[in-house]
Amino acid sequence: MGVLDNYLGVSATALKARAQRMDLIASNIANVATPNYKARDIDFASALKDAQGASLQRSNASHLGPIGGASAQAGYRVPQQSSLDGNTVELASEQVAFSENAVRYEATLSVLNGRIGTLMSAIKGE
């Protein structure tokens, strides 16, 4: 890991995972009326843990790609109530998950912006 990666910490990886999760949830919502569509999601905590574990296993920066370079594995959601058309999207649950993820995405982005702002101030000597 480079100095910048160390400075930004896990926030950059978290932002990528949150963006991927937002895309999956948006796709679920868009397919709420598609017969046999299976709702997908990622386990954010597992994805972040896997990314951190990958960073610990690198012995040389050129051996493996950057942390978070690979997408987190998406799994299928188990519906609370089955539907007749085979669709597993539960709109209310998806909307809640999307809203929660969006708030957390913004919080992570704020942390990154703060760190980058501090770094820019240090570079400029302010």
Buried (B, 14 or more C-beta within 10 A) or exposed (E): EEEEBEBBEBBBBBBBBBBBBBBBBEBBBEBBEEEEBBBBBBBBEEBBEBBBEBBEEBEEEEEBEBBBEBEBEBBEBEBEEEEEEEBBBBEEBBBEBBEEBBEBBEEBBEBBEEBBEEEEEEEEEE
